[in-house]
Amino acid sequence: MIAAAQMDSLMNQGWPAAHSTELDGWLVRHNAGVTLRANSVLPKSAPFDLSKALEYVENLYAAQDIAPSFQISSAVQPSDLDTYLEAHGYAVRNPTLVQCAATTDVLAKLPAADVEVNISSTPSESWMDCWWNVDGRGGIETRAAAAQILARGKALYATVPDGLQAKAIGRLALVDDTAGLYCLAVDERFRRQGLGSAIIRGLLQAATTEWVWLSVLESNEPARRLYDHLGFQTVSRYHYRVKA
């Protein structure tokens, strides 16, 4: 079983924030407010003075006009931080499962793709358009900040083209000898055609890693059914605590 702390570290590297500050064992991340992962504290070890550490975090995020947020997994330090934050007005957001599978096992369960899947080392404009149309939140500046997150880490980008546009896209972050599946998105006009599976197959065929991991919202039942079918197993889970 993969340790929750290891998964926290891999996911942090797979989705790197513009700014990360070490605070007595906490990693304080901020990235113009774009995505909770890149704008939350990863509590890796317990600070000496919890109340002062929390005060520092809240002041830093206030200066950035970002709601103070923490990513809470079973590896959180101190271990009672979740309860402490709840008592200080932090609400739960986005309960999420972290799942892993052997690359060969997933590929064996995926059907042969009968659609064109293009793989590149950088996201094209059509890739960005599809992702932002499906999952984007905000305007031009927010999209630019999101694009900068993508550019900071090594990754593969898959696209099912539709002329100059994209029907479906996905990203495979390459971290050490592992791979993390991100940004799987299908244009609503082309759903239920197996394009998500085609994207995953194309990315994993292009990768050289032995195993792959992903995160999926507990509430996303269609995605969870797909990942269950492909043999992904839950190895960790997390949620966010966000200052109300």
C-alpha positions in Angstrom: 0.0 0.0 0.0 1.3 3.4 -1.0 1.6 5.8 2.0 -0.7 8.9 2.0 2.3 11.2 2.5 3.9 9.8 -0.6 0.8 10.4 -2.6 0.5 14.0 -1.3 4.1 14.6 -2.5 3.5 13.1 -5.9 0.3 15.1 -6.5 2.0 18.3 -5.3 4.8 17.7 -7.9 2.3 16.8 -10.6 0.4 20.1 -10.1 3.0 22.7 -9.0 2.0 26.1 -7.7 3.9 29.2 -8.7 4.8 30.0 -5.1 5.5 27.5 -2.3 6.8 28.6 1.2 8.0 26.2 3.9 6.5 27.1 7.2 7.9 25.0 10.0 6.8 21.7 8.3 3.9 23.1 6.3 4.1 23.8 2.6 2.1 27.0 1.9 1.2 27.2 -1.8 -0.4 30.0 -3.8 -1.0 30.5 -7.5 -3.3 33.5 -8.1 -6.2 31.6 -6.6 -6.3 29.1 -9.5 -7.3 25.6 -8.2 -7.5 24.6 -4.6 -4.5 22.3 -4.8 -2.2 25.2 -5.9 -3.7 27.6 -3.3 -3.7 25.5 -0.1 -1.4 24.4 2.7 0.0 20.9 2.5 0.6 20.1 6.2 3.5 17.7 6.0 4.7 17.9 9.6 3.5 19.7 12.7 4.6 23.3 13.4 6.0 24.1 16.8 3.3 26.7 17.5 0.1 25.8 15.7 -1.8 29.0 16.5 1.0 31.2 15.2 1.4 29.0 12.1 -2.3 29.4 11.3 -2.1 33.1 11.8 0.8 33.4 9.4 -1.1 31.3 6.8 -4.3 33.4 7.1 -2.3 36.7 6.8 -0.4 35.4 3.7 -3.5 34.3 1.9 -5.3 37.5 2.9 -2.5 39.5 1.2 -3.1 37.4 -1.9 -6.9 37.8 -1.7 -7.2 34.0 -1.5 -9.4 32.1 1.0 -7.1 30.3 3.5 -7.3 26.6 2.6 -5.7 23.3 3.8 -5.4 19.9 2.0 -6.2 17.3 4.6 -5.2 13.6 4.1 -4.5 10.9 6.6 -0.9 12.1 6.6 -1.9 15.5 7.9 0.3 17.0 10.7 -0.7 17.6 13.4 -3.0 14.6 13.2 -5.9 16.6 14.8 -5.5 19.5 12.4 -8.9 18.8 10.7 -10.7 19.1 14.0 -8.7 22.2 14.9 -9.6 23.9 11.6 -13.3 23.0 11.9 -13.3 24.8 15.3 -11.8 27.8 13.7 -14.4 28.2 11.0 -13.0 26.1 8.2 -15.5 24.1 6.1 -15.0 20.8 4.2 -14.7 21.1 0.4 -14.2 18.4 -2.3 -13.8 15.0 -0.6 -11.6 13.2 -3.0 -10.3 9.6 -3.5 -6.7 9.0 -4.6 -6.4 5.8 -6.7 -3.5 3.8 -8.2 -3.2 1.0 -10.7 -0.5 -0.8 -12.7 -0.1 0.7 -16.2 -0.2 -2.7 -17.9 -3.3 -3.7 -16.0 -5.2 -0.6 -17.1 -4.1 -1.0 -20.7 -5.3 -4.6 -20.7 -8.8 -3.5 -19.7 -9.1 -0.6 -22.2 -10.7 -1.3 -25.5 -8.7 -0.7 -28.7 -9.3 2.9 -29.7 -10.8 3.5 -33.2 -10.2 7.3 -33.0 -7.2 9.5 -33.6 -5.4 10.4 -30.4 -2.6 13.0 -30.7 0.1 13.0 -28.0 2.4 16.0 -27.4 4.7 17.3 -24.6 2.9 20.7 -24.5 -0.8 21.6 -24.5 -2.0 23.1 -27.8 -4.4 26.0 -28.0 -7.2 23.5 -28.9 -6.3 21.4 -25.9 -6.5 24.5 -23.6 -9.8 25.5 -25.2 -11.4 22.1 -24.6 -10.1 21.9 -21.0 -11.2 25.4 -20.1 -14.7 25.0 -21.7 -15.3 21.9 -19.7 -13.5 22.6 -16.4 -12.4 26.3 -16.5 -13.4 28.8 -13.9 -12.7 32.4 -14.6 -11.5 34.7 -17.4 -8.4 35.2 -19.5 -6.1 36.0 -16.5 -7.3 32.9 -14.7 -6.7 30.7 -17.7 -3.2 32.1 -18.1 -2.4 31.2 -14.5 -3.7 27.7 -15.1 -1.5 27.4 -18.2 1.5 28.3 -16.1 0.8 25.5 -13.7 0.8 23.0 -16.6 4.1 24.4 -17.9 5.9 23.9 -14.6 5.9 20.1 -14.7 6.9 17.4 -17.2 3.8 15.9 -18.8 2.2 14.3 -21.8 -0.9 15.9 -23.4 -3.5 13.9 -25.4 -6.1 15.3 -27.8 -8.8 13.7 -29.9 -9.0 16.3 -32.7 -12.1 17.7 -34.3 -10.7 19.8 -37.1 -9.0 22.7 -35.4 -10.8 22.0 -32.2 -10.7 19.1 -29.7 -13.4 16.6 -28.8 -11.5 15.3 -25.7 -8.3 15.9 -23.9 -6.2 14.6 -21.0 -2.9 15.2 -19.2 -0.4 12.7 -17.8 2.0 14.3 -15.3 5.4 12.5 -15.2 6.8 12.5 -11.7 9.9 10.5 -10.9 9.0 6.9 -12.1 5.3 7.4 -11.8 2.5 9.1 -13.8 -0.5 11.0 -12.7 -3.7 11.4 -14.7 -5.1 14.9 -14.8 -7.5 17.1 -16.8 -9.5 14.3 -18.4 -12.2 16.3 -20.2 -14.7 15.5 -23.0 -16.7 18.1 -24.9 -20.4 17.6 -23.9 -21.3 17.1 -27.6 -19.1 14.0 -27.8 -19.7 12.2 -24.6 -20.6 8.5 -24.2 -18.5 7.7 -27.3 -15.6 6.1 -25.4 -13.4 9.2 -25.9 -12.3 9.3 -22.3 -11.0 5.7 -22.5 -9.3 6.5 -25.8 -7.5 9.4 -24.1 -6.3 7.3 -21.2 -5.1 4.5 -23.5 -3.2 7.0 -25.7 -1.5 8.6 -22.7 -0.5 5.3 -21.0 0.7 3.8 -24.3 3.1 6.8 -24.6 4.3 6.6 -21.0 7.1 4.4 -19.7 6.0 4.3 -16.0 5.0 1.1 -14.3 2.0 2.5 -12.4 -0.4 5.4 -12.6 -2.3 7.4 -10.1 -5.2 9.8 -10.2 -7.6 11.7 -7.9 -11.4 11.7 -8.4 -14.1 13.5 -6.4 -16.1 11.1 -4.3 -19.3 12.6 -5.8 -18.2 11.9 -9.4 -19.9 8.6 -9.9 -19.5 8.3 -13.7 -15.7 8.8 -13.4 -15.5 6.4 -10.4 -17.3 3.7 -12.4 -14.8 4.0 -15.2 -11.8 3.9 -12.9 -13.2 0.9 -11.0 -13.7 -0.9 -14.3 -10.1 -0.2 -15.2 -8.8 -1.6 -12.0 -7.9 1.5 -10.0 -7.8 1.0 -6.3 -8.2 3.6 -3.6 -5.0 4.1 -1.7 -5.7 7.4 0.0 -8.2 10.2 0.3 -8.3 13.9 1.1 -10.5 16.9 1.4 -9.9 20.6 1.8 -10.7 22.8 4.7 -11.5 26.3 3.5 -12.0 29.4 5.7 -15.7 30.3 5.5 
